[in-house]
Amino acid sequence: MAEIITDKTMDEIEILAKLHLTDEEKEKSREEMQRMLDYVDMLNSLDTDGVEPLTHIFPVENVFREDEVEESTQRDDLLKNAPEEKDGQLLVPKTIG
């Protein structure tokens, strides 16, 4: 059985989380947290021997194509489209003053 959440524990949680709860809110929160702990305790009691760890529900496959070395466009052909060019590079206006 999971550890019982006491009023003292709730007070500590309230301080750490910087919450200001009414008595009714504290009780409701305590009950919800207790249900969570009970559920985790139930999960811990399950027999998982022989069950492989799972990182993804579906198989993970690489969907990217393989890298292929291809002939690149020649610099001179690219610079033909440039409005201005200097020493084999694009010439652009100065952007930093």
Backbone as XML, in Angstrom:
<?xml version="1.0"?>
<chain id="A" units="angstrom">
  <residue number="1" name="MET">
    <atom name="N" x="0.847" y="-1.184" z="0.000"/>
    <atom name="CA" x="0.000" y="0.000" z="0.000"/>
    <atom name="C" x="0.895" y="1.251" z="0.000"/>
  </residue>
  <residue number="2" name="ALA">
    <atom name="N" x="0.470" y="2.251" z="-0.724"/>
    <atom name="CA" x="1.222" y="3.495" z="-0.818"/>
    <atom name="C" x="1.190" y="4.230" z="0.513"/>
  </residue>
  <residue number="3" name="GLU">
    <atom name="N" x="2.208" y="5.044" z="0.713"/>
    <atom name="CA" x="2.287" y="5.850" z="1.923"/>
    <atom name="C" x="1.079" y="6.784" z="2.001"/>
  </residue>
  <residue number="4" name="ILE">
    <atom name="N" x="0.547" y="6.940" z="3.192"/>
    <atom name="CA" x="-0.612" y="7.798" z="3.409"/>
    <atom name="C" x="-0.149" y="9.257" z="3.465"/>
  </residue>
  <residue number="5" name="ILE">
    <atom name="N" x="-0.849" y="10.112" z="2.729"/>
    <atom name="CA" x="-0.530" y="11.537" z="2.743"/>
    <atom name="C" x="-1.224" y="12.164" z="3.952"/>
  </residue>
  <residue number="6" name="THR">
    <atom name="N" x="-0.423" y="12.683" z="4.847"/>
    <atom name="CA" x="-0.950" y="13.260" z="6.081"/>
    <atom name="C" x="-1.176" y="14.758" z="5.921"/>
  </residue>
  <residue number="7" name="ASP">
    <atom name="N" x="-1.804" y="15.353" z="6.945"/>
    <atom name="CA" x="-1.999" y="16.806" z="6.945"/>
    <atom name="C" x="-0.651" y="17.529" z="6.973"/>
  </residue>
  <residue number="8" name="LYS">
    <atom name="N" x="0.312" y="16.952" z="7.687"/>
    <atom name="CA" x="1.640" y="17.551" z="7.756"/>
    <atom name="C" x="2.281" y="17.570" z="6.366"/>
  </residue>
  <residue number="9" name="THR">
    <atom name="N" x="2.146" y="16.455" z="5.628"/>
    <atom name="CA" x="2.676" y="16.383" z="4.273"/>
    <atom name="C" x="2.004" y="17.421" z="3.385"/>
  </residue>
  <residue number="10" name="MET">
    <atom name="N" x="0.700" y="17.557" z="3.523"/>
    <atom name="CA" x="-0.031" y="18.552" z="2.725"/>
    <atom name="C" x="0.439" y="19.963" z="3.051"/>
  </residue>
  <residue number="11" name="ASP">
    <atom name="N" x="0.712" y="20.239" z="4.318"/>
    <atom name="CA" x="1.215" y="21.560" z="4.701"/>
    <atom name="C" x="2.574" y="21.820" z="4.048"/>
  </residue>
  <residue number="12" name="GLU">
    <atom name="N" x="3.437" y="20.804" z="4.033"/>
    <atom name="CA" x="4.754" y="20.952" z="3.419"/>
    <atom name="C" x="4.635" y="21.166" z="1.907"/>
  </residue>
  <residue number="13" name="ILE">
    <atom name="N" x="3.752" y="20.428" z="1.266"/>
    <atom name="CA" x="3.525" y="20.592" z="-0.176"/>
    <atom name="C" x="3.008" y="21.994" z="-0.473"/>
  </residue>
  <residue number="14" name="GLU">
    <atom name="N" x="2.111" y="22.463" z="0.366"/>
    <atom name="CA" x="1.537" y="23.799" z="0.186"/>
    <atom name="C" x="2.631" y="24.865" z="0.269"/>
  </residue>
  <residue number="15" name="ILE">
    <atom name="N" x="3.547" y="24.694" z="1.208"/>
    <atom name="CA" x="4.649" y="25.656" z="1.359"/>
    <atom name="C" x="5.594" y="25.577" z="0.157"/>
  </residue>
  <residue number="16" name="LEU">
    <atom name="N" x="5.991" y="24.361" z="-0.207"/>
    <atom name="CA" x="6.937" y="24.193" z="-1.314"/>
    <atom name="C" x="6.361" y="24.682" z="-2.644"/>
  </residue>
  <residue number="17" name="ALA">
    <atom name="N" x="5.063" y="24.457" z="-2.862"/>
    <atom name="CA" x="4.430" y="24.864" z="-4.112"/>
    <atom name="C" x="3.928" y="26.303" z="-4.048"/>
  </residue>
  <residue number="18" name="LYS">
    <atom name="N" x="4.123" y="26.938" z="-2.898"/>
    <atom name="CA" x="3.676" y="28.323" z="-2.696"/>
    <atom name="C" x="2.188" y="28.472" z="-3.011"/>
  </residue>
  <residue number="19" name="LEU">
    <atom name="N" x="1.419" y="27.544" z="-2.432"/>
    <atom name="CA" x="-0.031" y="27.553" z="-2.608"/>
    <atom name="C" x="-0.694" y="28.024" z="-1.326"/>
  </residue>
  <residue number="20" name="HIS">
    <atom name="N" x="-1.856" y="28.581" z="-1.472"/>
    <atom name="CA" x="-2.679" y="28.947" z="-0.322"/>
    <atom name="C" x="-4.029" y="28.276" z="-0.539"/>
  </residue>
  <residue number="21" name="LEU">
    <atom name="N" x="-4.201" y="27.110" z="0.090"/>
    <atom name="CA" x="-5.395" y="26.309" z="-0.110"/>
    <atom name="C" x="-6.329" y="26.410" z="1.086"/>
  </residue>
  <residue number="22" name="THR">
    <atom name="N" x="-7.609" y="26.377" z="0.782"/>
    <atom name="CA" x="-8.598" y="26.300" z="1.856"/>
    <atom name="C" x="-8.579" y="24.864" z="2.382"/>
  </residue>
  <residue number="23" name="ASP">
    <atom name="N" x="-9.231" y="24.634" z="3.514"/>
    <atom name="CA" x="-9.293" y="23.284" z="4.077"/>
    <atom name="C" x="-9.949" y="22.315" z="3.091"/>
  </residue>
  <residue number="24" name="GLU">
    <atom name="N" x="-10.973" y="22.795" z="2.402"/>
    <atom name="CA" x="-11.674" y="21.955" z="1.424"/>
    <atom name="C" x="-10.751" y="21.611" z="0.245"/>
  </residue>
  <residue number="25" name="GLU">
    <atom name="N" x="-9.996" y="22.599" z="-0.239"/>
    <atom name="CA" x="-9.063" y="22.361" z="-1.338"/>
    <atom name="C" x="-7.936" y="21.419" z="-0.907"/>
  </residue>
  <residue number="26" name="LYS">
    <atom name="N" x="-7.476" y="21.571" z="0.339"/>
    <atom name="CA" x="-6.427" y="20.679" z="0.849"/>
    <atom name="C" x="-6.904" y="19.235" z="0.868"/>
  </residue>
  <residue number="27" name="GLU">
    <atom name="N" x="-8.124" y="19.045" z="1.334"/>
    <atom name="CA" x="-8.665" y="17.694" z="1.441"/>
    <atom name="C" x="-8.843" y="17.074" z="0.054"/>
  </residue>
  <residue number="28" name="LYS">
    <atom name="N" x="-9.373" y="17.852" z="-0.873"/>
    <atom name="CA" x="-9.567" y="17.348" z="-2.235"/>
    <atom name="C" x="-8.212" y="17.016" z="-2.871"/>
  </residue>
  <residue number="29" name="SER">
    <atom name="N" x="-7.227" y="17.888" z="-2.700"/>
    <atom name="CA" x="-5.892" y="17.652" z="-3.253"/>
    <atom name="C" x="-5.248" y="16.432" z="-2.614"/>
  </residue>
  <residue number="30" name="ARG">
    <atom name="N" x="-5.414" y="16.283" z="-1.294"/>
    <atom name="CA" x="-4.852" y="15.133" z="-0.598"/>
    <atom name="C" x="-5.443" y="13.837" z="-1.149"/>
  </residue>
  <residue number="31" name="GLU">
    <atom name="N" x="-6.765" y="13.823" z="-1.358"/>
    <atom name="CA" x="-7.419" y="12.624" z="-1.897"/>
    <atom name="C" x="-6.929" y="12.302" z="-3.309"/>
  </residue>
  <residue number="32" name="GLU">
    <atom name="N" x="-6.784" y="13.342" z="-4.139"/>
    <atom name="CA" x="-6.309" y="13.122" z="-5.514"/>
    <atom name="C" x="-4.870" y="12.611" z="-5.520"/>
  </residue>
  <residue number="33" name="MET">
    <atom name="N" x="-4.014" y="13.191" z="-4.678"/>
    <atom name="CA" x="-2.624" y="12.737" z="-4.603"/>
    <atom name="C" x="-2.552" y="11.311" z="-4.071"/>
  </residue>
  <residue number="34" name="GLN">
    <atom name="N" x="-3.404" y="10.991" z="-3.117"/>
    <atom name="CA" x="-3.429" y="9.635" z="-2.568"/>
    <atom name="C" x="-3.826" y="8.635" z="-3.643"/>
  </residue>
  <residue number="35" name="ARG">
    <atom name="N" x="-4.815" y="9.005" z="-4.483"/>
    <atom name="CA" x="-5.219" y="8.116" z="-5.580"/>
    <atom name="C" x="-4.062" y="7.915" z="-6.556"/>
  </residue>
  <residue number="36" name="MET">
    <atom name="N" x="-3.299" y="8.983" z="-6.833"/>
    <atom name="CA" x="-2.147" y="8.858" z="-7.733"/>
    <atom name="C" x="-1.099" y="7.911" z="-7.145"/>
  </residue>
  <residue number="37" name="LEU">
    <atom name="N" x="-0.797" y="8.085" z="-5.863"/>
    <atom name="CA" x="0.186" y="7.209" z="-5.223"/>
    <atom name="C" x="-0.281" y="5.758" z="-5.194"/>
  </residue>
  <residue number="38" name="ASP">
    <atom name="N" x="-1.565" y="5.554" z="-4.938"/>
    <atom name="CA" x="-2.110" y="4.197" z="-4.938"/>
    <atom name="C" x="-1.996" y="3.575" z="-6.323"/>
  </residue>
  <residue number="39" name="TYR">
    <atom name="N" x="-2.227" y="4.372" z="-7.361"/>
    <atom name="CA" x="-2.125" y="3.874" z="-8.729"/>
    <atom name="C" x="-0.679" y="3.495" z="-9.057"/>
  </residue>
  <residue number="40" name="VAL">
    <atom name="N" x="0.263" y="4.340" z="-8.679"/>
    <atom name="CA" x="1.677" y="4.032" z="-8.909"/>
    <atom name="C" x="2.064" y="2.779" z="-8.130"/>
  </residue>
  <residue number="41" name="ASP">
    <atom name="N" x="1.567" y="2.650" z="-6.920"/>
    <atom name="CA" x="1.842" y="1.466" z="-6.115"/>
    <atom name="C" x="1.296" y="0.214" z="-6.800"/>
  </residue>
  <residue number="42" name="MET">
    <atom name="N" x="0.103" y="0.329" z="-7.389"/>
    <atom name="CA" x="-0.486" y="-0.794" z="-8.109"/>
    <atom name="C" x="0.371" y="-1.139" z="-9.328"/>
  </residue>
  <residue number="43" name="LEU">
    <atom name="N" x="0.858" y="-0.125" z="-10.047"/>
    <atom name="CA" x="1.725" y="-0.381" z="-11.205"/>
    <atom name="C" x="3.021" y="-1.056" z="-10.788"/>
  </residue>
  <residue number="44" name="ASN">
    <atom name="N" x="3.568" y="-0.648" z="-9.643"/>
    <atom name="CA" x="4.806" y="-1.253" z="-9.151"/>
    <atom name="C" x="4.622" y="-2.719" z="-8.785"/>
  </residue>
  <residue number="45" name="SER">
    <atom name="N" x="3.402" y="-3.116" z="-8.476"/>
    <atom name="CA" x="3.164" y="-4.503" z="-8.072"/>
    <atom name="C" x="2.985" y="-5.434" z="-9.270"/>
  </residue>
  <residue number="46" name="LEU">
    <atom name="N" x="2.877" y="-4.890" z="-10.482"/>
    <atom name="CA" x="2.692" y="-5.730" z="-11.663"/>
    <atom name="C" x="3.962" y="-6.521" z="-11.981"/>
  </residue>
  <residue number="47" name="ASP">
    <atom name="N" x="3.763" y="-7.740" z="-12.476"/>
    <atom name="CA" x="4.878" y="-8.584" z="-12.873"/>
    <atom name="C" x="5.318" y="-8.178" z="-14.274"/>
  </residue>
  <residue number="48" name="THR">
    <atom name="N" x="6.501" y="-7.605" z="-14.390"/>
    <atom name="CA" x="7.007" y="-7.153" z="-15.693"/>
    <atom name="C" x="8.208" y="-7.975" z="-16.140"/>
  </residue>
  <residue number="49" name="ASP">
    <atom name="N" x="8.411" y="-9.126" z="-15.535"/>
    <atom name="CA" x="9.512" y="-9.993" z="-15.951"/>
    <atom name="C" x="9.288" y="-10.420" z="-17.401"/>
  </residue>
  <residue number="50" name="GLY">
    <atom name="N" x="10.333" y="-10.299" z="-18.201"/>
    <atom name="CA" x="10.245" y="-10.705" z="-19.599"/>
    <atom name="C" x="9.650" y="-9.649" z="-20.517"/>
  </residue>
  <residue number="51" name="VAL">
    <atom name="N" x="9.284" y="-8.513" z="-19.964"/>
    <atom name="CA" x="8.735" y="-7.440" z="-20.802"/>
    <atom name="C" x="9.881" y="-6.525" z="-21.202"/>
  </residue>
  <residue number="52" name="GLU">
    <atom name="N" x="10.060" y="-6.365" z="-22.518"/>
    <atom name="CA" x="11.138" y="-5.522" z="-23.021"/>
    <atom name="C" x="10.813" y="-4.049" z="-22.782"/>
  </residue>
  <residue number="53" name="PRO">
    <atom name="N" x="11.815" y="-3.255" z="-22.420"/>
    <atom name="CA" x="11.583" y="-1.817" z="-22.269"/>
    <atom name="C" x="11.141" y="-1.216" z="-23.604"/>
  </residue>
  <residue number="54" name="LEU">
    <atom name="N" x="10.276" y="-0.213" z="-23.526"/>
    <atom name="CA" x="9.722" y="0.396" z="-24.723"/>
    <atom name="C" x="10.024" y="1.882" z="-24.722"/>
  </residue>
  <residue number="55" name="THR">
    <atom name="N" x="10.622" y="2.368" z="-25.813"/>
    <atom name="CA" x="10.884" y="3.799" z="-25.914"/>
    <atom name="C" x="9.859" y="4.489" z="-26.801"/>
  </residue>
  <residue number="56" name="HIS">
    <atom name="N" x="9.325" y="3.754" z="-27.796"/>
    <atom name="CA" x="8.314" y="4.299" z="-28.702"/>
    <atom name="C" x="7.244" y="3.237" z="-28.931"/>
  </residue>
  <residue number="57" name="ILE">
    <atom name="N" x="6.036" y="3.679" z="-29.154"/>
    <atom name="CA" x="4.958" y="2.734" z="-29.434"/>
    <atom name="C" x="5.154" y="2.114" z="-30.814"/>
  </residue>
  <residue number="58" name="PHE">
    <atom name="N" x="5.536" y="2.939" z="-31.775"/>
    <atom name="CA" x="5.725" y="2.472" z="-33.145"/>
    <atom name="C" x="7.214" y="2.327" z="-33.432"/>
  </residue>
  <residue number="59" name="PRO">
    <atom name="N" x="7.578" y="1.447" z="-34.373"/>
    <atom name="CA" x="8.994" y="1.315" z="-34.703"/>
    <atom name="C" x="9.535" y="2.625" z="-35.276"/>
  </residue>
  <residue number="60" name="VAL">
    <atom name="N" x="10.735" y="2.971" z="-34.877"/>
    <atom name="CA" x="11.350" y="4.207" z="-35.345"/>
    <atom name="C" x="12.249" y="3.869" z="-36.524"/>
  </residue>
  <residue number="61" name="GLU">
    <atom name="N" x="11.984" y="4.535" z="-37.636"/>
    <atom name="CA" x="12.784" y="4.311" z="-38.827"/>
    <atom name="C" x="13.259" y="5.652" z="-39.358"/>
  </residue>
  <residue number="62" name="ASN">
    <atom name="N" x="14.427" y="5.646" z="-39.967"/>
    <atom name="CA" x="14.949" y="6.854" z="-40.584"/>
    <atom name="C" x="14.190" y="7.087" z="-41.889"/>
  </residue>
  <residue number="63" name="VAL">
    <atom name="N" x="13.495" y="8.210" z="-41.985"/>
    <atom name="CA" x="12.714" y="8.498" z="-43.185"/>
    <atom name="C" x="13.452" y="9.410" z="-44.150"/>
  </residue>
  <residue number="64" name="PHE">
    <atom name="N" x="14.674" y="9.773" z="-43.817"/>
    <atom name="CA" x="15.454" y="10.646" z="-44.673"/>
    <atom name="C" x="16.195" y="9.820" z="-45.720"/>
  </residue>
  <residue number="65" name="ARG">
    <atom name="N" x="16.442" y="10.433" z="-46.839"/>
    <atom name="CA" x="17.174" y="9.742" z="-47.903"/>
    <atom name="C" x="18.651" y="9.675" z="-47.549"/>
  </residue>
  <residue number="66" name="GLU">
    <atom name="N" x="19.345" y="8.800" z="-48.202"/>
    <atom name="CA" x="20.785" y="8.694" z="-48.018"/>
    <atom name="C" x="21.458" y="9.909" z="-48.660"/>
  </residue>
  <residue number="67" name="ASP">
    <atom name="N" x="22.552" y="10.343" z="-48.065"/>
    <atom name="CA" x="23.322" y="11.431" z="-48.652"/>
    <atom name="C" x="24.028" y="10.927" z="-49.909"/>
  </residue>
  <residue number="68" name="GLU">
    <atom name="N" x="23.905" y="11.713" z="-50.968"/>
    <atom name="CA" x="24.570" y="11.361" z="-52.208"/>
    <atom name="C" x="25.403" y="12.548" z="-52.670"/>
  </residue>
  <residue number="69" name="VAL">
    <atom name="N" x="26.637" y="12.288" z="-53.034"/>
    <atom name="CA" x="27.515" y="13.343" z="-53.525"/>
    <atom name="C" x="27.138" y="13.606" z="-54.973"/>
  </residue>
  <residue number="70" name="GLU">
    <atom name="N" x="26.823" y="14.872" z="-55.270"/>
    <atom name="CA" x="26.461" y="15.260" z="-56.624"/>
    <atom name="C" x="27.310" y="16.450" z="-57.049"/>
  </residue>
  <residue number="71" name="GLU">
    <atom name="N" x="27.357" y="16.675" z="-58.319"/>
    <atom name="CA" x="28.060" y="17.825" z="-58.863"/>
    <atom name="C" x="27.288" y="19.079" z="-58.460"/>
  </residue>
  <residue number="72" name="SER">
    <atom name="N" x="27.983" y="20.043" z="-57.880"/>
    <atom name="CA" x="27.302" y="21.271" z="-57.469"/>
    <atom name="C" x="27.345" y="22.290" z="-58.599"/>
  </residue>
  <residue number="73" name="THR">
    <atom name="N" x="26.502" y="23.303" z="-58.466"/>
    <atom name="CA" x="26.463" y="24.371" z="-59.452"/>
    <atom name="C" x="27.753" y="25.179" z="-59.367"/>
  </residue>
  <residue number="74" name="GLN">
    <atom name="N" x="28.294" y="25.537" z="-60.480"/>
    <atom name="CA" x="29.530" y="26.297" z="-60.520"/>
    <atom name="C" x="29.303" y="27.729" z="-60.030"/>
  </residue>
  <residue number="75" name="ARG">
    <atom name="N" x="30.282" y="28.258" z="-59.319"/>
    <atom name="CA" x="30.180" y="29.592" z="-58.745"/>
    <atom name="C" x="29.907" y="30.643" z="-59.828"/>
  </residue>
  <residue number="76" name="ASP">
    <atom name="N" x="30.586" y="30.548" z="-60.934"/>
    <atom name="CA" x="30.399" y="31.542" z="-61.993"/>
    <atom name="C" x="28.964" y="31.544" z="-62.511"/>
  </residue>
  <residue number="77" name="ASP">
    <atom name="N" x="28.351" y="30.367" z="-62.609"/>
    <atom name="CA" x="26.952" y="30.297" z="-63.060"/>
    <atom name="C" x="26.025" y="30.944" z="-62.040"/>
  </residue>
  <residue number="78" name="LEU">
    <atom name="N" x="26.300" y="30.753" z="-60.749"/>
    <atom name="CA" x="25.466" y="31.366" z="-59.707"/>
    <atom name="C" x="25.628" y="32.889" z="-59.701"/>
  </residue>
  <residue number="79" name="LEU">
    <atom name="N" x="26.829" y="33.359" z="-59.888"/>
    <atom name="CA" x="27.074" y="34.797" z="-59.838"/>
    <atom name="C" x="26.455" y="35.539" z="-61.021"/>
  </residue>
  <residue number="80" name="LYS">
    <atom name="N" x="26.111" y="34.821" z="-62.091"/>
    <atom name="CA" x="25.433" y="35.454" z="-63.229"/>
    <atom name="C" x="24.084" y="36.030" z="-62.808"/>
  </residue>
  <residue number="81" name="ASN">
    <atom name="N" x="23.452" y="35.450" z="-61.775"/>
    <atom name="CA" x="22.143" y="35.910" z="-61.298"/>
    <atom name="C" x="22.266" y="37.023" z="-60.260"/>
  </residue>
  <residue number="82" name="ALA">
    <atom name="N" x="23.444" y="37.280" z="-59.778"/>
    <atom name="CA" x="23.633" y="38.283" z="-58.724"/>
    <atom name="C" x="23.545" y="39.694" z="-59.299"/>
  </residue>
  <residue number="83" name="PRO">
    <atom name="N" x="22.893" y="40.621" z="-58.569"/>
    <atom name="CA" x="22.844" y="41.997" z="-59.050"/>
    <atom name="C" x="24.240" y="42.616" z="-59.116"/>
  </residue>
  <residue number="84" name="GLU">
    <atom name="N" x="25.083" y="42.296" z="-58.120"/>
    <atom name="CA" x="26.464" y="42.790" z="-58.129"/>
    <atom name="C" x="27.387" y="41.708" z="-57.589"/>
  </residue>
  <residue number="85" name="GLU">
    <atom name="N" x="28.639" y="41.741" z="-58.061"/>
    <atom name="CA" x="29.608" y="40.725" z="-57.684"/>
    <atom name="C" x="30.985" y="41.380" z="-57.605"/>
  </residue>
  <residue number="86" name="LYS">
    <atom name="N" x="31.803" y="40.900" z="-56.631"/>
    <atom name="CA" x="33.152" y="41.443" z="-56.494"/>
    <atom name="C" x="34.066" y="40.311" z="-56.038"/>
  </residue>
  <residue number="87" name="ASP">
    <atom name="N" x="35.119" y="40.089" z="-56.741"/>
    <atom name="CA" x="36.113" y="39.062" z="-56.417"/>
    <atom name="C" x="35.485" y="37.680" z="-56.241"/>
  </residue>
  <residue number="88" name="GLY">
    <atom name="N" x="34.508" y="37.344" z="-57.070"/>
    <atom name="CA" x="33.892" y="36.020" z="-57.013"/>
    <atom name="C" x="32.905" y="35.835" z="-55.876"/>
  </residue>
  <residue number="89" name="GLN">
    <atom name="N" x="32.441" y="36.937" z="-55.260"/>
    <atom name="CA" x="31.477" y="36.855" z="-54.159"/>
    <atom name="C" x="30.325" y="37.811" z="-54.415"/>
  </residue>
  <residue number="90" name="LEU">
    <atom name="N" x="29.192" y="37.552" z="-53.774"/>
    <atom name="CA" x="28.057" y="38.460" z="-53.882"/>
    <atom name="C" x="28.403" y="39.770" z="-53.200"/>
  </residue>
  <residue number="91" name="LEU">
    <atom name="N" x="28.020" y="40.868" z="-53.814"/>
    <atom name="CA" x="28.242" y="42.184" z="-53.225"/>
    <atom name="C" x="26.884" y="42.696" z="-52.757"/>
  </residue>
  <residue number="92" name="VAL">
    <atom name="N" x="26.764" y="42.932" z="-51.454"/>
    <atom name="CA" x="25.490" y="43.377" z="-50.877"/>
    <atom name="C" x="25.706" y="44.684" z="-50.144"/>
  </residue>
  <residue number="93" name="PRO">
    <atom name="N" x="24.606" y="45.446" z="-49.928"/>
    <atom name="CA" x="24.756" y="46.693" z="-49.182"/>
    <atom name="C" x="25.156" y="46.423" z="-47.729"/>
  </residue>
  <residue number="94" name="LYS">
    <atom name="N" x="25.875" y="47.356" z="-47.159"/>
    <atom name="CA" x="26.294" y="47.261" z="-45.766"/>
    <atom name="C" x="25.039" y="47.342" z="-44.882"/>
  </residue>
  <residue number="95" name="THR">
    <atom name="N" x="24.923" y="46.431" z="-43.908"/>
    <atom name="CA" x="23.729" y="46.412" z="-43.059"/>
    <atom name="C" x="24.007" y="46.859" z="-41.635"/>
  </residue>
  <residue number="96" name="ILE">
    <atom name="N" x="25.262" y="46.908" z="-41.226"/>
    <atom name="CA" x="25.609" y="47.341" z="-39.870"/>
    <atom name="C" x="26.332" y="48.658" z="-39.988"/>
  </residue>
  <residue number="97" name="GLY">
    <atom name="N" x="25.874" y="49.654" z="-39.194"/>
    <atom name="CA" x="26.430" y="50.998" z="-39.304"/>
    <atom name="C" x="27.656" y="51.249" z="-38.535"/>
  </residue>
</chain>
